[in-house]
């Protein structure tokens, strides 16, 4: 029996990418926040990324383990923050200022993670740079209450999520065919 593990990154990237696109279609104004986005946030954005992160721990990949586990937990906390204020547990509406600070913290974390991509492929750099920008744009939207900023963030988030989907599929197809089907700007 082989002790070698498969690459968990495509699973984590797809969980992140698809959930990010769907949430940001909402932010861009295409539809309201609802159970579809929240369900994706818990199961594909949340649990799938946590599973990918745990496998990255097993593969001794500190960057992948930290990124996937952290962003999986981001999705779980995000859903919790969206659902809890609407429950009768505390009865208080969500505070956009508090959510703004939450997003700033994730933007700072992502900025540091982006620095960790500088010796990795270009596609991964695009994912992390666009994600840092997304977090800061969403925070500004929450702090100012200007809907246009959140809408702009939504379109930027669609790009960010799509870039993660591209990288995930590039990793799957390039590995499957043993050659570059979708280039990722590999660092040599």
N, C-alpha and C positions, 0 to 999 in steps of 0.2 A: 504494500500500500504506500503510495506517495505521500510524503509529509508536506509537499508543496501546496500552497493555497492559491486559488484564483485571485485575480486582480479585483478588489472590491470597489475600486474608484468609480467604474461606470454605474454601479448601483447607487452609490452615494450622489454622484453627479446628476443622475436622472431624477432621483428623489428631490434633490435641491432644485434642479432646473425646471421640471414640470410644475412643481408647487409654486415656484417663484413666478413663472409665466402666468399661471392662473390667478394668483393674488394680484399681480400687477395689471392684468386685464381689468380687474376691479378698480385698482387705483387709477387707471387711465380713464375710467368711466364707462366701461362696456356693460357692466352688470353690478349688482349689489353683492356685498359680502354675505355668504350663506353657507349652508352645510357642506356643499361640495368643496369649497376652499378649506374649510375647517377640518373636514375629513381627510383631505389630502395632506394638510398640515400635520395631523396626528400620525397618520399611517405611512405615507410615502416620504414626505418631507422630514418627519420626525423619526419614526421607528426604522425606516430603511437606512437613513443616514447613521443612526446609532449603531445598527448592525454593521454597516460598512466601516465605521470607526473602530469597532471592537476587532474586526478582522485586521484592520491596519495596525492595531496594537500587536496582534499576533505576528504580523509580518515585520515588526520592528520599525514601522514608519511613523515617527513621532508627528511629522507634519500632517499626514493623512488622518492619523488617529485623533489629533487635536481638532482639525478642521471638521471632519464628518461628525464626530461626537458632539462638538460644540454647536454646530449648525442644526443638528438633529434636535438637540435640547432647545435651541432657539425656537424651532417650530412648535415644540410642545409648550413652551412658555408663552409664545405668541397666541396660540389658540386659547390657552388658559386665560390670558389677559383679555381676550375678546369675549369669551363666554362668561367668565365669573361676574363681571359687573352687571350682566343681564339676569343673573340668578338672584334668588332671595337670600343668599348667604350673607352678603354685606349690604345690598340694596343701594350702593352708591354707583353712579355712572363712572365710566372710565375717564380719567383725567388726561387730556391730550398733552399737557406739559410734562407729566410723568412719563407718558409714552415717548415723548420727544427725547427725554434723557436716556430712556431705555435704548432707543435707536442710536443715540450718540455713542453710548458705550459699545454697542455692536459695531458701529462705524470705526471706532478706535481699535477694537480688537481686529477687525478685518483689515485695517491699514497695516497693522503689524504682520498679519498673516500674508498680506500682499508682499511685504519685504521678503518673506520666506519663499516667494515664488520667483524671485529674480534669478535664481539659478536653475529654474525649471522651464518647461515649454511655454511658448508665447500664448497659447490658447488658455492655459491655466492663469497666466498673468492677466489676461483680458477678463476672465471670470472674477478674479479677486479685486481688480481695480474697479470694474464696473459695479461690483457689490458694495465696495466702500463708498463710492459715489452715491449709490442707491440709498444706503442707510442715512447718509448725511442729508440728502434731498428730502427723504421722508421725515427726518427730524425737523428740518426747517419748515416743512409743510405743517407739522404738528405744532411747532412753536408759534408760527405766524397765523395759522388758520387760513392761509391763502390756498384755496382749492386748486388753482392753476399749478402751483409748485408740486402738489401731490400728484396731479395729472401728468406733469412732465416726468416726475419720478416713476410713475407707472409705465410710461413708454421706455424709460431707461431700464426699468426692471424687466420688461419684456425682452429687451436686448440681453441683459445679464443672464436671465434664465435660459434664453435660447443659446447663448454661448456655452453654457454648461451642458445643455443637451447635445450640442455639436461635439464637444470634447468627449462626452460619454460614448457617443456613437462612433467617433473616430477611434477611441481606444478599443471598442468591441470589434469593429470591422477591420482595423489595421492588424489586430492580433489574430482574428479569425482567418484572414487571407495571407498573413505573413508578409505583408508589404503595405506601403502607404496608400490607402484609399482616400482618406481625408487628412490633409496635412495639419499638423498641430504646432509647427514652428519649433521643432526639437532643438534643445541645447546640446551641442557636442563638446 
